[in-house]
Amino acid sequence: MAYTAADVKNLRERTGAGMMDCKKALDETGGDFEAAVDALRAKGLAAVAKKSSRTAAEGLVGVAVSGTRGVAVEVNSETDFVAKNEQFQDFVRKTTEVALTLSADDVDALKAAAYPDGGTVADKLTNNVATIGENQQVRRMKTVAVSSGLVVPYMHNAAAPALGKIGVLVALESQAGADVLEPLGKQIAMHIAAAFPLALKAEDLDPETIARERKIAAEKAAESGKPAEVQAKMVDGAVAKYAKDNALLSQLFVIDNKTPIAQVVEAAGKAAGHKITLTDYVRFQLGEGIEKAETDFAAEVAAAAGIK
């Protein structure tokens, strides 16, 4: 019995299994759709779809760099145990390397891209969910690049080479050599990991965030009971301080807590005899922005064991 590409698609949607697994199941069953479903269920591959609704807020951040280009990718799992799994780590590492070859930050394109071991990234992800037994998601990616200079990676508390929970990339545009840019980039990356800037420059900060800070500052100023013109200056001062504290270039370097990052970069350029410009950065912290459901682990264990 023959089958079509539509049959493969339908089987994939029905079972949640990977495309290659669906094709293999149809081959083995002579194109019998229902028999293929049963075959995938028997192998445990059809259980994947049921896991997709479970919150995945653990996992790993991966970083990969090739000279003037770098990328960070976050892949989530349900538990921290999976992050220590060699199969999962290998997937995050190879997926990050695939992301480095793409021209745009597009997670859908990344999942559709060819995986080094065959099939697509999405196929491999589906297989991992089936074999490891937890929901996993390729959540986000971001690429930085310079025309000349260096992109410097840093992984805070690495779980394995280029894998961890806080991944940072620093893009330095310059004609200076790697002997200058690499140590500078690493110091700035360590600062970024610790200081958590929200944007490169003050003008790049989210307007909604600035508006919220202005509203908070206005409420505090109103409580002071001071004249309106004084309150206005208080609000402007508070917003300016917020912007300074949260924009990377104006943040005080964590190493000395007195020199703005912009001046650190400028001084390094003067010492090297080549201008250095910090053009971009990435800071991915695992699970940031994901709402985690509060669970009672003891109650879950008791329920699973049938204890009342």
N, C-alpha and C positions, 0 to 999 in steps of 0.2 A: 504494500500500500504506500503510495507516494505522499509526500507532504510538501507544503509551500512555506515561504518566508512568513506568511501571515500566521500559519500554524505555530511556528516557532515563537512569534511575538505573542500570540494568544496563550501559549503554554507558559511563557515567561511571566505574563501578567497574572495568570491563574495561580501559579505556584510560587512566584517570587524567586525562582531559581535563576542561575546565570544562563546567558544565551547558549554558550557552548555545552552546558549540561543539558539544556532543553533539546538541542540538536542531537546530542548523543542518545538521549532517551528516545527520541522519535526514530532514530536509526535502529536502535536495539529492538523497538517494538513494531518495526515495519510501518511507521506512520500512524499507528493506532493512538489517537489523542488521549483517551481515557487510560489506556494501558501505560502511556508515558507519564501521566499524572501519578499513577500508582507506583511506577518505578522510581520517580523522584521522591515520593513520600517515603518509600522503603529505604532510600538512601539518606533520608533526613534533610534533603535539600528543599523540600516544599514547605518546611516550617519557617523559612526565612521571613516571609511576609508577615507572620504573626508577631515577629520580634520588632518590626519597624515602628511600632507605636510606643515602644519603651524609651524613656529618656536616656540619651547618651551624652553625658557631660564630662566623662573622664577621657582617657586616651593619651595622645601625644601630639606635640608640635614638631614638625620636621623643617630643617633649613638646608638649602643646597645653593652653592655658589659656583659660578664659572667666570672668573675674572671680573668683567664689568657688569655682570648680571647676577642677580640672586633672587630666590623665591622662598617664601615661608608657606607651609601648608598645615592646617589643623585637621586631624582625623580623630573623631570621638568614638568612645566605647561606653558601655554602661558602668564598668567598674575599673578600678585601678589595677586589678589583677591582670586584665587583658593587656595593659600597657607594658607589662613585664613579659608578655608572651613573645617568643622569637618570631613566630609567624606574623603577628600583628606588627611588630617592629620592622620586619623586612618589608611588609606592605607599605607602611608609612614612608620608609626610606625610598623605596622604588617609585612610589607615587609622587613624592617630592621631586625626584629626579626627572620624572615625566613632565611635571609642571614647569620645570625649568626650560623645557623645549617649546612651550606654548607662547603664542604672541600676545595673549591677553589674559587678564585675570577672570577666568570663566570656569566655575566649578563644573558646570554641565559639560563643557568642552573637555575638561580634565577627565571626567568620568567616562567620556566617550572615546578618549585617546587610547592608543594601543598600549597594553601592559607588556613589560619585557618578557614575561613568561608565557605570553599568548593570550588571546582574547582582549578585552578592554579592562580598564581600571574598574569599571562598574561590575564586570563579570567577576573579577578577582575579589572585589568587595563582597559580592553576594555569596561567593563560595566561602569566604572567611566567616561571614555571619553564620552560615550553615555548619561549618566545622568547629568554630570556636564556641558558638552557642549564645552570642550576645549581639544586640543591635549595634551596628557601627555606621558612622556617617562621615563622608568627606565634607567638612563644613565650610571651609573658606581657604582662599589663597591670596597672596599679594606678592607682586614682583616689583623690584626696584632695579634701576640700571643707570649707568653713567656712560658718557661717550668716551671719556678717558679717565683713568683713575682706578678705583677699586671699590668693590662691595665687600664689606667685612661682616662675617657671621659671628654670632655668639649664642651659646645655649646655656642658660642658667640652670644649675643642678641637672646636668645631662643624665638621662636614664641609659643612654647608649650614644655612640658618636653621632652628632648632628640631630639627636632626638631628645626631647625633654618637655618641660611644662611651660617654660618661657623662652621663646625663640626671638632673637633680635637680628636685624640686618641694618647696616649703616652704609649709605651711599656717599662716597667722597669723590668729588670731581677735582682732578689735579693732574699735573705733569710730574708730580713728585713720585718717587719710587715706592715699591711695596714695603721697603724697610722703614719708611716714614709713615705711610698710610695704614699699614696693618696694626701696629701698636696703638696709634691714635684711634683708629676705628674700634679696636677692642675696648679701650678705656671709655669711649663714648657709648658703646653698646652696653657695657656694664652699668653706666649711669642710667641709660634708658630703661634697663631691666629694673633698676631700683626706684627711679624717680617717676616712672609711668607718665611721660608727657602725653598730652592729648592731641597735639599738632606740632608741626615743625615751627611755624611762626604764629604770632598772636592773631594775625588777620585770617589764619586758616582755621581757627577754632570754630566749632559748630555754632551758628547764630542762635539756635534755640537754647543751647547751653548758656551762652552769654546773656540772653534775655532772661533766663531763669535766675542767673546770678545777680543780674541787675534788680530783679524784683525782690529777691531776698535782701539785697543791700538796701533797697528803698524802704522795706519794712523795718529793718534795724535802725535806719537813719530817722524814720518817723518816730520811733520810740524815744529818741534822744530829746525830742522837744525843741530842738534848735531851729533857727530861722530856715526858711525854704532854701535860700541860696547856699547856706552852709550844708544843709542836707544833700543838695545836688552835688556839691564837691565831695562829700563823704561817699556818695554812691559811685561817682566817677573814679574816685581813688580805690574803692573796694574792687570794682570791675577791672581796673588797670592792674591791680595786684594779682587778681585771679588769673588774668591773661599772662602776666609775667611768670607766675608760678607753674603754669601748665603748658606753655609753649617751649619746646625743646631748646631753641637757640637762646632764650632769655633765662632759662633755668640755671641755678647756681650749680656748678660742677660738684658732684658728691664727694670727690676726693679732697677738695679744700673748702667747700661750702662758701666760697666768696667770688669765684670767677665765673661769669656767664659762659655757657657753652660756646657761643659765637666768638668770644675772645680766646677761648682755648684753641679753637680751630684756626683763628687768625694768627695766633702766636706760633703755632706749629708750622704754618705756612711760611712765615717770615724766617723761622729757624732753618727750614729746608730750602729756602730760596725759590719756592714755587707757591703760588696762591693755592689754597685748599678751600673748597666750598662743600659744605654739608648740604646736599641737595634733597635727600629723602631718607626715610627710615621706616622700618617695620617693627612693631612689637606685638607679638601674638602670645597671649597668656591663655593657657588651656581652660576652656569652659567659660571664659568671661562672657557675660550676657545671657547665659543659658540658665533658665529657672529650674532649679533642682527640687523635685518633690521631697518633702520631709517624710522619712519613713522610720518606723520603729522596728529595728533589725531583730530585736529579741522577739517581738510579736510575730514577725514574719517566720522566724525559725520555728516558733511554737505552733503556728498555723500549719506549716509544712509537715510538722511531726504529728499533727493531730492532737496537740496538747491544749487544753482549755484553761 
